[in-house]
């Protein structure tokens, strides 16, 4: 049984860039996809999502345009820019370094050098 949790601070940009890299999608779709991909562990509330999307748009990492959803509703769809794809690569590498360091500390069972 897994508990749902809030996103770790500092990971939202990476997660949004990754989810949006899969295909252009609207905000609600991004939220659902992130929950699906995390096995319903990570929560993304709308109050965090839209300011983060706007921040990524201002940085030039994503762009958006109005489209019609499958439910015939008008929604803003987000997609990665070439700069966003480059940033995703940088963010992934930084995350992997940090995760390795955190795992080393959490799993530490030896003596200090």
Chimera marker file (.cmm) of the C-alpha trace (Angstrom):
<marker_set name="trace">
<marker id="1" x="0.000" y="0.000" z="0.000" r="1" g="1" b="0" radius="0.5"/>
<marker id="2" x="1.540" y="3.297" z="-1.022" r="1" g="1" b="0" radius="0.5"/>
<marker id="3" x="0.706" y="6.635" z="0.533" r="1" g="1" b="0" radius="0.5"/>
<marker id="4" x="0.147" y="9.649" z="-1.646" r="1" g="1" b="0" radius="0.5"/>
<marker id="5" x="2.489" y="12.539" z="-0.934" r="1" g="1" b="0" radius="0.5"/>
<marker id="6" x="3.230" y="16.065" z="-1.958" r="1" g="1" b="0" radius="0.5"/>
<marker id="7" x="5.991" y="16.630" z="-4.487" r="1" g="1" b="0" radius="0.5"/>
<marker id="8" x="9.463" y="17.168" z="-3.123" r="1" g="1" b="0" radius="0.5"/>
<marker id="9" x="10.431" y="20.794" z="-3.326" r="1" g="1" b="0" radius="0.5"/>
<marker id="10" x="12.665" y="21.455" z="-6.315" r="1" g="1" b="0" radius="0.5"/>
<marker id="11" x="11.491" y="18.509" z="-8.399" r="1" g="1" b="0" radius="0.5"/>
<marker id="12" x="8.402" y="20.045" z="-9.985" r="1" g="1" b="0" radius="0.5"/>
<marker id="13" x="10.200" y="21.563" z="-12.998" r="1" g="1" b="0" radius="0.5"/>
<marker id="14" x="11.868" y="18.248" z="-13.820" r="1" g="1" b="0" radius="0.5"/>
<marker id="15" x="8.632" y="16.291" z="-13.491" r="1" g="1" b="0" radius="0.5"/>
<marker id="16" x="6.635" y="18.753" z="-15.579" r="1" g="1" b="0" radius="0.5"/>
<marker id="17" x="9.271" y="18.851" z="-18.308" r="1" g="1" b="0" radius="0.5"/>
<marker id="18" x="9.329" y="15.044" z="-18.423" r="1" g="1" b="0" radius="0.5"/>
<marker id="19" x="5.539" y="14.643" z="-18.541" r="1" g="1" b="0" radius="0.5"/>
<marker id="20" x="5.125" y="17.347" z="-21.183" r="1" g="1" b="0" radius="0.5"/>
<marker id="21" x="7.951" y="15.809" z="-23.238" r="1" g="1" b="0" radius="0.5"/>
<marker id="22" x="5.744" y="12.769" z="-23.867" r="1" g="1" b="0" radius="0.5"/>
<marker id="23" x="3.108" y="14.729" z="-25.805" r="1" g="1" b="0" radius="0.5"/>
<marker id="24" x="1.411" y="18.125" z="-25.724" r="1" g="1" b="0" radius="0.5"/>
<marker id="25" x="-1.279" y="18.130" z="-23.040" r="1" g="1" b="0" radius="0.5"/>
<marker id="26" x="-3.494" y="20.384" z="-20.980" r="1" g="1" b="0" radius="0.5"/>
<marker id="27" x="-3.149" y="21.025" z="-17.264" r="1" g="1" b="0" radius="0.5"/>
<marker id="28" x="-5.623" y="18.417" z="-16.054" r="1" g="1" b="0" radius="0.5"/>
<marker id="29" x="-4.000" y="15.846" z="-18.337" r="1" g="1" b="0" radius="0.5"/>
<marker id="30" x="-0.589" y="16.699" z="-16.891" r="1" g="1" b="0" radius="0.5"/>
<marker id="31" x="-1.947" y="16.167" z="-13.380" r="1" g="1" b="0" radius="0.5"/>
<marker id="32" x="-3.489" y="12.805" z="-14.264" r="1" g="1" b="0" radius="0.5"/>
<marker id="33" x="-0.421" y="11.607" z="-16.167" r="1" g="1" b="0" radius="0.5"/>
<marker id="34" x="1.887" y="12.452" z="-13.270" r="1" g="1" b="0" radius="0.5"/>
<marker id="35" x="-0.339" y="10.562" z="-10.861" r="1" g="1" b="0" radius="0.5"/>
<marker id="36" x="-0.467" y="7.566" z="-13.224" r="1" g="1" b="0" radius="0.5"/>
<marker id="37" x="3.280" y="7.547" z="-13.822" r="1" g="1" b="0" radius="0.5"/>
<marker id="38" x="4.002" y="7.721" z="-10.081" r="1" g="1" b="0" radius="0.5"/>
<marker id="39" x="1.611" y="4.902" z="-9.236" r="1" g="1" b="0" radius="0.5"/>
<marker id="40" x="-0.721" y="7.433" z="-7.583" r="1" g="1" b="0" radius="0.5"/>
<marker id="41" x="1.949" y="8.416" z="-5.072" r="1" g="1" b="0" radius="0.5"/>
<marker id="42" x="2.676" y="11.981" z="-6.194" r="1" g="1" b="0" radius="0.5"/>
<marker id="43" x="-0.009" y="14.636" z="-5.954" r="1" g="1" b="0" radius="0.5"/>
<marker id="44" x="0.003" y="17.753" z="-8.086" r="1" g="1" b="0" radius="0.5"/>
<marker id="45" x="-2.459" y="20.355" z="-6.950" r="1" g="1" b="0" radius="0.5"/>
<marker id="46" x="-3.733" y="22.981" z="-9.348" r="1" g="1" b="0" radius="0.5"/>
<marker id="47" x="-2.411" y="25.781" z="-7.126" r="1" g="1" b="0" radius="0.5"/>
<marker id="48" x="1.133" y="24.534" z="-7.768" r="1" g="1" b="0" radius="0.5"/>
<marker id="49" x="0.666" y="23.404" z="-11.359" r="1" g="1" b="0" radius="0.5"/>
<marker id="50" x="-0.350" y="26.576" z="-13.143" r="1" g="1" b="0" radius="0.5"/>
<marker id="51" x="2.207" y="28.931" z="-11.552" r="1" g="1" b="0" radius="0.5"/>
<marker id="52" x="4.902" y="26.350" z="-12.383" r="1" g="1" b="0" radius="0.5"/>
<marker id="53" x="3.705" y="26.074" z="-15.996" r="1" g="1" b="0" radius="0.5"/>
<marker id="54" x="3.756" y="29.854" z="-16.306" r="1" g="1" b="0" radius="0.5"/>
<marker id="55" x="7.296" y="29.946" z="-14.866" r="1" g="1" b="0" radius="0.5"/>
<marker id="56" x="8.457" y="27.323" z="-17.396" r="1" g="1" b="0" radius="0.5"/>
<marker id="57" x="6.770" y="29.276" z="-20.198" r="1" g="1" b="0" radius="0.5"/>
<marker id="58" x="8.503" y="32.518" z="-19.168" r="1" g="1" b="0" radius="0.5"/>
<marker id="59" x="11.864" y="30.693" z="-19.201" r="1" g="1" b="0" radius="0.5"/>
<marker id="60" x="11.161" y="29.548" z="-22.759" r="1" g="1" b="0" radius="0.5"/>
<marker id="61" x="11.122" y="25.844" z="-21.884" r="1" g="1" b="0" radius="0.5"/>
<marker id="62" x="7.490" y="25.276" z="-22.846" r="1" g="1" b="0" radius="0.5"/>
<marker id="63" x="4.947" y="26.986" z="-25.073" r="1" g="1" b="0" radius="0.5"/>
<marker id="64" x="1.195" y="26.827" z="-25.008" r="1" g="1" b="0" radius="0.5"/>
<marker id="65" x="-1.760" y="27.245" z="-27.292" r="1" g="1" b="0" radius="0.5"/>
<marker id="66" x="-5.511" y="26.963" z="-26.955" r="1" g="1" b="0" radius="0.5"/>
<marker id="67" x="-7.038" y="23.777" z="-28.355" r="1" g="1" b="0" radius="0.5"/>
<marker id="68" x="-10.199" y="21.739" z="-27.987" r="1" g="1" b="0" radius="0.5"/>
<marker id="69" x="-10.026" y="18.695" z="-25.689" r="1" g="1" b="0" radius="0.5"/>
<marker id="70" x="-11.549" y="15.273" z="-26.312" r="1" g="1" b="0" radius="0.5"/>
<marker id="71" x="-14.524" y="16.502" z="-24.261" r="1" g="1" b="0" radius="0.5"/>
<marker id="72" x="-15.066" y="19.496" z="-26.590" r="1" g="1" b="0" radius="0.5"/>
<marker id="73" x="-13.730" y="21.958" z="-24.042" r="1" g="1" b="0" radius="0.5"/>
<marker id="74" x="-11.298" y="24.732" z="-24.755" r="1" g="1" b="0" radius="0.5"/>
<marker id="75" x="-8.031" y="24.272" z="-22.849" r="1" g="1" b="0" radius="0.5"/>
<marker id="76" x="-4.466" y="25.488" z="-22.996" r="1" g="1" b="0" radius="0.5"/>
<marker id="77" x="-2.144" y="22.719" z="-24.222" r="1" g="1" b="0" radius="0.5"/>
<marker id="78" x="1.527" y="22.796" z="-23.256" r="1" g="1" b="0" radius="0.5"/>
<marker id="79" x="4.487" y="21.417" z="-25.208" r="1" g="1" b="0" radius="0.5"/>
<marker id="80" x="8.258" y="21.481" z="-24.837" r="1" g="1" b="0" radius="0.5"/>
<marker id="81" x="10.399" y="23.859" z="-26.858" r="1" g="1" b="0" radius="0.5"/>
<marker id="82" x="13.875" y="22.866" z="-28.066" r="1" g="1" b="0" radius="0.5"/>
<marker id="83" x="15.267" y="24.806" z="-25.081" r="1" g="1" b="0" radius="0.5"/>
<marker id="84" x="12.950" y="22.796" z="-22.842" r="1" g="1" b="0" radius="0.5"/>
<marker id="85" x="14.301" y="19.522" z="-24.215" r="1" g="1" b="0" radius="0.5"/>
<marker id="86" x="17.843" y="20.682" z="-23.430" r="1" g="1" b="0" radius="0.5"/>
<marker id="87" x="16.773" y="21.755" z="-19.951" r="1" g="1" b="0" radius="0.5"/>
<marker id="88" x="15.147" y="18.371" z="-19.342" r="1" g="1" b="0" radius="0.5"/>
<marker id="89" x="18.488" y="16.702" z="-20.044" r="1" g="1" b="0" radius="0.5"/>
<marker id="90" x="20.249" y="19.019" z="-17.561" r="1" g="1" b="0" radius="0.5"/>
<marker id="91" x="17.557" y="18.552" z="-14.900" r="1" g="1" b="0" radius="0.5"/>
<marker id="92" x="17.599" y="14.745" z="-15.277" r="1" g="1" b="0" radius="0.5"/>
<marker id="93" x="21.373" y="14.605" z="-14.824" r="1" g="1" b="0" radius="0.5"/>
<marker id="94" x="21.194" y="16.835" z="-11.733" r="1" g="1" b="0" radius="0.5"/>
<marker id="95" x="18.387" y="14.717" z="-10.276" r="1" g="1" b="0" radius="0.5"/>
<marker id="96" x="20.315" y="11.483" z="-10.821" r="1" g="1" b="0" radius="0.5"/>
<marker id="97" x="23.374" y="12.935" z="-9.055" r="1" g="1" b="0" radius="0.5"/>
<marker id="98" x="21.263" y="14.154" z="-6.120" r="1" g="1" b="0" radius="0.5"/>
<marker id="99" x="19.294" y="10.888" z="-5.872" r="1" g="1" b="0" radius="0.5"/>
<marker id="100" x="22.514" y="8.882" z="-5.811" r="1" g="1" b="0" radius="0.5"/>
<marker id="101" x="23.863" y="11.058" z="-2.988" r="1" g="1" b="0" radius="0.5"/>
<marker id="102" x="20.626" y="10.830" z="-0.970" r="1" g="1" b="0" radius="0.5"/>
<marker id="103" x="20.487" y="7.054" z="-1.442" r="1" g="1" b="0" radius="0.5"/>
<marker id="104" x="24.091" y="6.755" z="-0.289" r="1" g="1" b="0" radius="0.5"/>
<marker id="105" x="23.239" y="8.599" z="2.931" r="1" g="1" b="0" radius="0.5"/>
<marker id="106" x="19.954" y="6.755" z="3.535" r="1" g="1" b="0" radius="0.5"/>
<marker id="107" x="21.534" y="3.346" z="2.880" r="1" g="1" b="0" radius="0.5"/>
<marker id="108" x="24.722" y="4.086" z="4.841" r="1" g="1" b="0" radius="0.5"/>
<marker id="109" x="25.623" y="1.213" z="7.120" r="1" g="1" b="0" radius="0.5"/>
<marker id="110" x="29.371" y="1.558" z="7.385" r="1" g="1" b="0" radius="0.5"/>
<marker id="111" x="31.830" y="3.520" z="9.434" r="1" g="1" b="0" radius="0.5"/>
<marker id="112" x="32.840" y="7.042" z="8.577" r="1" g="1" b="0" radius="0.5"/>
<marker id="113" x="36.155" y="7.397" z="6.733" r="1" g="1" b="0" radius="0.5"/>
<link id1="1" id2="2" r="1" g="1" b="0" radius="0.2"/>
<link id1="2" id2="3" r="1" g="1" b="0" radius="0.2"/>
<link id1="3" id2="4" r="1" g="1" b="0" radius="0.2"/>
<link id1="4" id2="5" r="1" g="1" b="0" radius="0.2"/>
<link id1="5" id2="6" r="1" g="1" b="0" radius="0.2"/>
<link id1="6" id2="7" r="1" g="1" b="0" radius="0.2"/>
<link id1="7" id2="8" r="1" g="1" b="0" radius="0.2"/>
<link id1="8" id2="9" r="1" g="1" b="0" radius="0.2"/>
<link id1="9" id2="10" r="1" g="1" b="0" radius="0.2"/>
<link id1="10" id2="11" r="1" g="1" b="0" radius="0.2"/>
<link id1="11" id2="12" r="1" g="1" b="0" radius="0.2"/>
<link id1="12" id2="13" r="1" g="1" b="0" radius="0.2"/>
<link id1="13" id2="14" r="1" g="1" b="0" radius="0.2"/>
<link id1="14" id2="15" r="1" g="1" b="0" radius="0.2"/>
<link id1="15" id2="16" r="1" g="1" b="0" radius="0.2"/>
<link id1="16" id2="17" r="1" g="1" b="0" radius="0.2"/>
<link id1="17" id2="18" r="1" g="1" b="0" radius="0.2"/>
<link id1="18" id2="19" r="1" g="1" b="0" radius="0.2"/>
<link id1="19" id2="20" r="1" g="1" b="0" radius="0.2"/>
<link id1="20" id2="21" r="1" g="1" b="0" radius="0.2"/>
<link id1="21" id2="22" r="1" g="1" b="0" radius="0.2"/>
<link id1="22" id2="23" r="1" g="1" b="0" radius="0.2"/>
<link id1="23" id2="24" r="1" g="1" b="0" radius="0.2"/>
<link id1="24" id2="25" r="1" g="1" b="0" radius="0.2"/>
<link id1="25" id2="26" r="1" g="1" b="0" radius="0.2"/>
<link id1="26" id2="27" r="1" g="1" b="0" radius="0.2"/>
<link id1="27" id2="28" r="1" g="1" b="0" radius="0.2"/>
<link id1="28" id2="29" r="1" g="1" b="0" radius="0.2"/>
<link id1="29" id2="30" r="1" g="1" b="0" radius="0.2"/>
<link id1="30" id2="31" r="1" g="1" b="0" radius="0.2"/>
<link id1="31" id2="32" r="1" g="1" b="0" radius="0.2"/>
<link id1="32" id2="33" r="1" g="1" b="0" radius="0.2"/>
<link id1="33" id2="34" r="1" g="1" b="0" radius="0.2"/>
<link id1="34" id2="35" r="1" g="1" b="0" radius="0.2"/>
<link id1="35" id2="36" r="1" g="1" b="0" radius="0.2"/>
<link id1="36" id2="37" r="1" g="1" b="0" radius="0.2"/>
<link id1="37" id2="38" r="1" g="1" b="0" radius="0.2"/>
<link id1="38" id2="39" r="1" g="1" b="0" radius="0.2"/>
<link id1="39" id2="40" r="1" g="1" b="0" radius="0.2"/>
<link id1="40" id2="41" r="1" g="1" b="0" radius="0.2"/>
<link id1="41" id2="42" r="1" g="1" b="0" radius="0.2"/>
<link id1="42" id2="43" r="1" g="1" b="0" radius="0.2"/>
<link id1="43" id2="44" r="1" g="1" b="0" radius="0.2"/>
<link id1="44" id2="45" r="1" g="1" b="0" radius="0.2"/>
<link id1="45" id2="46" r="1" g="1" b="0" radius="0.2"/>
<link id1="46" id2="47" r="1" g="1" b="0" radius="0.2"/>
<link id1="47" id2="48" r="1" g="1" b="0" radius="0.2"/>
<link id1="48" id2="49" r="1" g="1" b="0" radius="0.2"/>
<link id1="49" id2="50" r="1" g="1" b="0" radius="0.2"/>
<link id1="50" id2="51" r="1" g="1" b="0" radius="0.2"/>
<link id1="51" id2="52" r="1" g="1" b="0" radius="0.2"/>
<link id1="52" id2="53" r="1" g="1" b="0" radius="0.2"/>
<link id1="53" id2="54" r="1" g="1" b="0" radius="0.2"/>
<link id1="54" id2="55" r="1" g="1" b="0" radius="0.2"/>
<link id1="55" id2="56" r="1" g="1" b="0" radius="0.2"/>
<link id1="56" id2="57" r="1" g="1" b="0" radius="0.2"/>
<link id1="57" id2="58" r="1" g="1" b="0" radius="0.2"/>
<link id1="58" id2="59" r="1" g="1" b="0" radius="0.2"/>
<link id1="59" id2="60" r="1" g="1" b="0" radius="0.2"/>
<link id1="60" id2="61" r="1" g="1" b="0" radius="0.2"/>
<link id1="61" id2="62" r="1" g="1" b="0" radius="0.2"/>
<link id1="62" id2="63" r="1" g="1" b="0" radius="0.2"/>
<link id1="63" id2="64" r="1" g="1" b="0" radius="0.2"/>
<link id1="64" id2="65" r="1" g="1" b="0" radius="0.2"/>
<link id1="65" id2="66" r="1" g="1" b="0" radius="0.2"/>
<link id1="66" id2="67" r="1" g="1" b="0" radius="0.2"/>
<link id1="67" id2="68" r="1" g="1" b="0" radius="0.2"/>
<link id1="68" id2="69" r="1" g="1" b="0" radius="0.2"/>
<link id1="69" id2="70" r="1" g="1" b="0" radius="0.2"/>
<link id1="70" id2="71" r="1" g="1" b="0" radius="0.2"/>
<link id1="71" id2="72" r="1" g="1" b="0" radius="0.2"/>
<link id1="72" id2="73" r="1" g="1" b="0" radius="0.2"/>
<link id1="73" id2="74" r="1" g="1" b="0" radius="0.2"/>
<link id1="74" id2="75" r="1" g="1" b="0" radius="0.2"/>
<link id1="75" id2="76" r="1" g="1" b="0" radius="0.2"/>
<link id1="76" id2="77" r="1" g="1" b="0" radius="0.2"/>
<link id1="77" id2="78" r="1" g="1" b="0" radius="0.2"/>
<link id1="78" id2="79" r="1" g="1" b="0" radius="0.2"/>
<link id1="79" id2="80" r="1" g="1" b="0" radius="0.2"/>
<link id1="80" id2="81" r="1" g="1" b="0" radius="0.2"/>
<link id1="81" id2="82" r="1" g="1" b="0" radius="0.2"/>
<link id1="82" id2="83" r="1" g="1" b="0" radius="0.2"/>
<link id1="83" id2="84" r="1" g="1" b="0" radius="0.2"/>
<link id1="84" id2="85" r="1" g="1" b="0" radius="0.2"/>
<link id1="85" id2="86" r="1" g="1" b="0" radius="0.2"/>
<link id1="86" id2="87" r="1" g="1" b="0" radius="0.2"/>
<link id1="87" id2="88" r="1" g="1" b="0" radius="0.2"/>
<link id1="88" id2="89" r="1" g="1" b="0" radius="0.2"/>
<link id1="89" id2="90" r="1" g="1" b="0" radius="0.2"/>
<link id1="90" id2="91" r="1" g="1" b="0" radius="0.2"/>
<link id1="91" id2="92" r="1" g="1" b="0" radius="0.2"/>
<link id1="92" id2="93" r="1" g="1" b="0" radius="0.2"/>
<link id1="93" id2="94" r="1" g="1" b="0" radius="0.2"/>
<link id1="94" id2="95" r="1" g="1" b="0" radius="0.2"/>
<link id1="95" id2="96" r="1" g="1" b="0" radius="0.2"/>
<link id1="96" id2="97" r="1" g="1" b="0" radius="0.2"/>
<link id1="97" id2="98" r="1" g="1" b="0" radius="0.2"/>
<link id1="98" id2="99" r="1" g="1" b="0" radius="0.2"/>
<link id1="99" id2="100" r="1" g="1" b="0" radius="0.2"/>
<link id1="100" id2="101" r="1" g="1" b="0" radius="0.2"/>
<link id1="101" id2="102" r="1" g="1" b="0" radius="0.2"/>
<link id1="102" id2="103" r="1" g="1" b="0" radius="0.2"/>
<link id1="103" id2="104" r="1" g="1" b="0" radius="0.2"/>
<link id1="104" id2="105" r="1" g="1" b="0" radius="0.2"/>
<link id1="105" id2="106" r="1" g="1" b="0" radius="0.2"/>
<link id1="106" id2="107" r="1" g="1" b="0" radius="0.2"/>
<link id1="107" id2="108" r="1" g="1" b="0" radius="0.2"/>
<link id1="108" id2="109" r="1" g="1" b="0" radius="0.2"/>
<link id1="109" id2="110" r="1" g="1" b="0" radius="0.2"/>
<link id1="110" id2="111" r="1" g="1" b="0" radius="0.2"/>
<link id1="111" id2="112" r="1" g="1" b="0" radius="0.2"/>
<link id1="112" id2="113" r="1" g="1" b="0" radius="0.2"/>
</marker_set>
